Amino acid sequence: MSKNPVSRRQFLSYTLTGVGGFMAAGILMPMVRFAVDPVLKTEAGGDYHATKLKVSDLTDQPQKIDFTYEQVDAWYKSNVTQTAWVYKDSKGDIVALSPICKHLGCTVNWNANKDHPNQFYCPCHGGRYEKNGKNVPGTPPAKPLDTYPTKVKDGYLYLGKPEANVFVK
């Protein structure tokens, strides 16, 4: 035994200090991890997602394509399916438009209204868009359809995240 015995008061003080230290570490570690994690995170394979559409199959008429990719939110992985209307314009450039109406978020369809052919039509409130995604004046949408950035790899179309359509005024 030690020549200096520990008093009850010292023992309680040491014990409470140790328990308090463990509790503080338990509270601070998630905060430190939250602050440091984005710096240490490695980027995924890119911001573009593969579609099953070959670029050679594109025409001047919009085609509806669905594409799926894996999304990771913290520790939860899920498969996300998105849709795009894709076609080649008169210059041969690939145009990919989001099907989400800018009025209330309904889904637009190409050539769906016989009264307004060759336009995107939103059945919720009669919103209309021209082929390039520009909203038709006098209809509910106030902004053009969003566009997907496109990339071609090995003959297949890859789409990025939707962006505001800056090509039409």
N, C-alpha and C positions, 0 to 999 in steps of 0.2 A: 504494500500500500504506500501511497504517497505521504510524505511528511506534512504536506499542506492539504488538509481535507477540504472538500468543496462544501460550502454551506448550502442550505436549502435555497436561499435567495440567489446565489450564483448559479446553482443547477437550473432553477426556473428561468433565470435570465438567459443562460446559454440555450436552453430548450426553446424558448420563445423566439430568440434571435434566429436559430436554425429553421424553425417552422416558418417564420416570417420571410426568411430568405428564399425558401422553396416556393412559397406562395407568390412572392414578387417575381421570381423567375418564371413561374407558370403563367403569370399575367403578361410579362414583358416579351417572352419568346414569340408568341403569335404576332405581336406588333412589329417586332424586328423582322420576322419572316415576311410579313406583309410589305414592309418597306424595301426589303432587299430582293425579294423574289422577282419582280419585273426586270431587275438588272441581270439576274442570272438566267432568266428564261431564254431558251433557244427558240428561234423562230421556226415555224413549221415549214413545209415544203414550198411555201409561197402563198400569195394571196389569190392565185388563180385556181379554179376548179375545173376538172375535166368534164366534158360532155361526151355523149356517144355520137355526136353529129360530126360527120366528115365535112370539111369545108367544100369539097367538090360537089356535095349534094345541095348546097345553098342556091337559091334562086332569087329573083326579084320580088317574090311573094313571101310575106312573113310566115314563118313556121314556128309553132309552139314547141319548145323543148323543155323537158324537165331534167334537172341534174341534181345529184345527191352528193354530199360530202360529210365528213365526220367533224363535228364541232366539240371542243372540249371547254367546259365551264368548270373551273377549279378541278375537282376530281370526277365530275360527271361527264361522260361521253355520250353524245347522241348523234343520230344521223339526221341531217337537215336536207329537205328537198325544196328546191326553188325552181321557178319557171321563168322563161324568157321568150320573147318574140324575136326571132333572128331572121335577117335577110341581107342580101347584097344590094347596095344602092347603085345609082346609075354610073358611078365612077368605079364600081367593083369593090368598094370598101364594105367591110362587114359591119352591120348595125345590129346591136342587141338592146332591146328595150324591156324594161320591167313591166309586168302586166298589172301593177298595182296603181289604181286610179288615185290621183293626187287630191281628189275631193274628199272622199270618205274611206278610201282603202279597199274598195271593191275590186274585183278582177275584170279587166277589160278583155275583149275578144276582137279579133280581126274579122272584118266583113260580117258582123253579126246582125246588123240592122239593114234591112233591104231598102229603107228610105235614104240611107247614107252609105252607099257602097264605097269600098276601098278606104275605110276609116276604122280606127279602133273605137269600139263602142262600150260604154259602161252601162249595164242594165239597171243599176241601182237608182240613178237619177238622170239618166239620159246624157251623160257626159260623152263627149266625142273628142278624138285626137286624130290628127293627120298621120300619114304613114311614117313620117320622121319623128313622131312623138309629140309634136306641137299641139297644144290644146286649141280647140276651135273656139273663137270668140263667141260669147253669148251662151255658152254651155257652162255647167257648174264648175269644172276644174279650172283652177286659177294658175296652174303651173304645168309645164310639159312633163311627160313620162320620164322617169329616171332611165339612165343608160348603164349598161354593163361595159366595162373595159374588156376588150377582146385580145386574145393571143392565139396564134396557131402553132401547134407543136405536133410533128409527125403526121400532118394532114388532118388532125382533129382540132376542134374548137375548144378553147379554154375561156372561161368567163371569170371576171373579178367581182368585187363587191359593187353594188349599185351606187351610182353617183348622180348628182343633179345634172340634168341635160342642159349643157351650155352651148350646144351646137345650133339650137333654134332660138329665135327671139320672138 
